[in-house]
Amino acid sequence: MAGHSKWANIQHRKGRQDAKRGKVFTKLIKEVTVAAKLGGADLSSNPRLRLAVEKAKAESMPKDNIENAIKRGTGQLEGVTYEEVRYEGYGIGGAAVMVDCLTDNKVRTVADVRHAFSKYGGNMGTDGCVAFQFKHCGTLLFAPGTNEDALMEVGIDAGAEDVVTNDDGSIEVITGPWEFTAVKERLESAGFKAEFGEVTMKALNETELTGEDVARMQKLLDALDSLDDVQEVYTSAAFDE
């Protein structure tokens, strides 16, 4: 992590997410619908749906909206059929970019994603060109100054895969994607509340950007994220704060 702050990067990204709340409900409803379609309506046996519902509740989505999205997914209510599709490519400085979408029109979506890549200095690649550079996992970030030994003991006992201390003193607890909620709850019950947590595609190696490249990369990421069919944008880019 030398050269940049993991803590600053996460706070930067979280701040940008908080500023784009208008699109959040649409994304969450899509995810709840697809999760219910793929794994059924029972939260106890469908970890993807359980995570989607938890995220929806965290954003104060009305209960009726959540229940209707589940019903559309299971066919109890009529609705649009969404298909999962992932696009991969490269951003500024060769940083890996992965774009997860839920769409009812793949022709439209691929055109929009390709246009965003080309307009903002990136290159859309072939399937699998960067996916190997990411790991599907849960991550919980704790502020510098957190008791590392105590956090590690509770985290590993709760089922975490790893506990990593960054150069800036922040601590990351890494979990399996579907163990994220259980580990988070165990840590909270022990008095450890993460400043930031998510299930994500975590870059195995980061590409550090500085100067004007930071702004150029952010424009590309924002352009991709603003597309209606895009659910998540992942990148190996790390910004020097």
N, C-alpha and C positions, 0 to 999 in steps of 0.2 A: 504493500500500500504506500510505499515511499513516494513523496511528491504530491500527494493530494490527500484530502481528508474524507474518509468514508462517511463520517458523521455529517460533514457539510454537503456531500453529494446526496445523501438520503434526505436531508432537510430541504435541499433545493428541489428535489423531485417531488417530495410530498407537498411542498408549497404550490408547485405547478398543478398537481392533481387537485388540490383544494380549490384552485381558481377555476376549475372546469367542471363544477358540479352540475351544470345544466344538462350534460349528456350522461350523467351517471345512471339515472333511473332507467333510461333506454337500454344501456349496456347490461344492467343487472337483470332486467326483465328478460332479455334475450338469453342470458346465461341460465337463469332459473328454468326457463322453458326448455332449453336444450338438455340441461342436466336431468330434468324430469322425464323427457322423452327417452333419453339413453338408459337411465337407470331406475326409473319408476318413482313414485311419489313418496315412498317411505324413507324419511330422513335417516333412520337408524341403519338402513342397509345401502344407502346411496350417499357416500361421503362427498361427492362433487355437489350434489344438491344441498346437502347440509351446509357446506361452506358457502355456497351461493346465497342461501337464505340468511345465513349469519351476516354476510356482507350487506345484504339488502336491509336487514334490520338495523345494522350499524349506521346506515344512511337514512334511517327513519322512514323507510318506505312503508306505506299503509299495508296492513295485514291483507286486506282484500286484493290489492295488487299482486302480492306474492302468491296468494292462493289461486287467483285466476291464471297467473303465469304457469303454475304447476298443472292446472287443469288443461290449459292449452297444450302443454307438453305431453300429457298423457292421453290427449284426444277427447277429453270430456267437454272441452269448449273448442269451437272452430278458431283457427288462427293461421298466421303465416308459418310455413315450414322453413326453418333455417338450417343451413348446412355449414359445418365447420371446415375452414380452409386456412392454410398457413402459407405465407409468402416469406421468402428469405432474400437477403441482399447485403450490400455493403454501404456504409455511410462515409462521412468525412474521415480521412486518414486510414481507410480500410477497416473501420470499426464494424463489427458484425451487427446486423439488424434483423430481427425476426418479428413478423406481424401476424397476429392471430385474429381471424375474422369470423363472424357469423353472418351469413348472407342468404338471401333468397334469389340472388342473381350473380353467379360467379363471373360472368362476362363483364358485367359492370364493375364488380369489385376489383378484378385483376387489372382492368384498365385504369381505375382510379389510383390503385397502389403503384402501378408502374409509372404513371404520370408524376406522382409525388416524389418518387425516387429520382427520376430524371430531372425534374424541375429544380430540386434543391441539392443537387450535387452528389447524389448517391447512384448506385447501380443495382437493379433487381437481378438476382441470381437464380439458379436452378434449385429445385427441391433438394434439401439436404446439404446445401453448400455451406451453411453456417450452424445448422442445428446441433451438430456434435460439439460445438463450443459452449453449449448451455446445459444446465442441469435443472430438471423439474424438481422443485423443493419448496419448503416453507422456510422463511427467514424472519427472525425476531431480532430487532436491534435495540440494544440497551446503552444508555448514556455513559460517557466516560466517568469513571469514579464508582461504577457499580462493583460490588464485591465479587470478584471473578471466581474465587474458589467456591463460594457458596452458590453462585449461579450455576457453575459447572456441575456441582454435585446434584442439585435439584433437577437441572436440565437433562443430564444423562439418565438419571433415575426415572424421569418422566418419559423417556424414549427418544430424546433428541439424538440425531446422528453425529453432531459435532458442535463444539463451542470454540469460537475463534476470537481472539483479541486482536484488534486492528492497531496499526501504528499510532492512530490518534487517541487510543484508549477506549474507544467504543467496543462493545462486545456483541458478536452475532451468535445466535443460537440457530443452528440449521436442523430442520426436521424433514421427514418424508412429507410429500404433498398432502396426504390424507391424514397424517398424524398431527398436522399443524394445530388444529383446534384443541386437541387433548393436551398437547404439550403447553400451549399458551395458557390454558385454564389451570394446569398444575402449577406453572410458574407464578401466575397471579395469586393463587391460593397461598403460595409461600412468600408473597410480598414483592415479587418481581414483576413489575408492569412495564412492558416494552414501550418505547417511544414510537416505534413503527414496526408493523408486521404485515406480511403478505405471503401468499403462495405465488410463486413466480417462476420464470425461467432465469436462473442465476448464471451469469457469465463465469466460466471457469477461469478465464484470463481477461483482464481488462485492458482496453486501449486508451491510454491517457491522452487527452486533448488539451491544448492550451491556446491562449490568445484568440484570434479571430475564428479559429476552427471550432471553438466552443459554441459561438453564436450560430455558425453555419450548421453545425450538427443539431442544435436545438430547433432550428427552423425546420429541418427535415423531420425530426421526431414529432414536432407539433403538427406538421402538415399531415403526416400519417395518422396520428392520433385523432385528428379532427374529422376524418372520413367516417361516414355514418356506419359503415359495415365493420369498422375496426373495433375490436374488443380490447386488445392489449398490444403494446409495442415494447419489445425487449431489445436491449443493446449492450454491447461490451464496452461502449464508450464511458469513460470516467472523466469528469471535468475537474481541472485544476482550479480550485477556489482561491 
